[in-house]
């Protein structure tokens, strides 16, 4: 089953929609789990695991029933800067959970106080322990470490496919940045004007297996804003995607619904959700870029049972955005215009600037 899941992820990445962030992170960060356990408490739990789990500085490794190793890597530093909380990750081992048949973990950030990694032959997943199906009968005793698994050659082939596919679109944009962006394997390095670098690291392969879908993520460089003030990065996760603006002056990050289109005067950017594979609180946003930090100037929120999406075609001028809107699954969508005047932004039903 694990190989079938891997094949599905290959198809998703090839289609440009795969990736992950913790618990569908952008643009609204999830709450942080309280009370990170003391590292000494974790060391005691690791010792009691009888070699099934161990820590190597910033990473936690766990032996799966297959004998493969799952390695979860903390993401607290992003190059020279602390990771933004929406992109950070920390993993702590809590102990063996016999009642639920697996490992208990604390994952930060996460909406769950405790996560379960089942010890099974099924796909590698993380489950909120509050919703885990308890084992029937007696608890599962701590197993002896299984024989080590041989390296899975399909993983390296899969990463090669991702690299080749990404290079086609990303490499020209990196070249056009004139050294302000660079790709080093799984790391995307973004230069800031003060000489520091923000580095975003993919979580595609975790040890000997593909990363669980809850933490699966990748970052593709999408270019510089027309004035060079922002790096634009496309973030892929869990069969969906969004975008990140990185301020080249401060390293500050802003999370957008998708790769933005910039107004001709450079003072605004517009982004939208075109795929309802993830539940975004808004469907379309106009961002003001004229202040010290980007801010949402206008947005269209999703209504209950409303599957309308807005496809951004481009700016007619700095006050008019051409759109197509309609149901997510519809083959055809109707033209529309988002217009700005003295009364603010308003949506016009027809493709008109009047």
C-alpha positions, 0 to 999 in steps of 0.5 A: 500500500505504501508504494501505491501511495507513493505513486499517487504522490508522484502523479500529484507533484507532476500535476503541480498540486502536491505538497504539504504543510502542517495541518493545511497551514496557510494562510491561517496558522493552527494553534500551538500545542501547549507544554512541550515536554522537557528534553530529559523526559523525551530522553527517558521515553526514547531509552524505554523504546528499546531501540525503536526510536532515537534522536539525532540532534534536530531529528527524531527517528522511529522504526516502522513495522516494515523495518523502514525508518521514519525521520522527522526533522525539526524546522526551527531555523530557516537559514539565518532567520528563525522559521516563521511560526507557520513554517516551523515544526518540532517533534517530540517522542512521548512514548509507546501507546499500547492501547492505540498500537503505536508511537505517541508524539507531540507535534508543534504546531498542531491542533492536537495535543498528542499525535499517534504514529500507528505501528502497522503495515499501512501507509505512514500517517499521523493521527490525532490520538483523540480520534484514533481507533483503539485496539480491540482486546489487549494492548499491543506490547512494545515490539522488538525492533524489526529487521532493517529494511533495504533502501527503496530505490523508487524513492530516489527515482521519485525525487529525480522526477520531482527535480526534473519537473521542477527545474523546467519551471523554476530554473529560468526564474532563479536565473532571472533573479541574478543570484538573489535565489538559489536551489541547493537540492531540497533547499531554496535559498533566498537572499535578503538585502542585509546579506542574510539568507532565508532558506526554505527546506522541502519535507518530501522524504522523511528517512526511508519513506515519503513524508506523512501527508500531514507534513509533506511540503515543497517550495518552488521559486516563482520569481521576484515582484516587478520592483524586486522588493519581494521574493515569490514562492509557491508552496505545495502541500497535501494536494493543494498550493498557496504562495509566500511573499518574502520581503527582501528587506526584512525577511518578513513573510506573508501568506497568499492564496496563490501565486499573485499577479502584481498591479502595473504600478506595483502597489497591489497584488491579487491572488485567489483560490482556484482549487478547493482541495483545501478549505481557505477562509477566503477565495480572493484577496487584494493585497496592498504593498505600499506600507511597511508590510503587505496587508489585505486591502480587500477580500471575498470570503467563502459562503456556506456551501458556496463552491465559487472560485475566481480565476485571475486573468490579469490587471487591465490597469492599476484599478481593474482586475480581470477575472473568470468566476464560476463553480469549482467543477464547472468547465466554463466560467463567466468573465467578471471585473474587480474594480477600484474607485472612490468607494473602494473595491467592488465586483462587476458581473460583466467584463467592463471598466464602467 
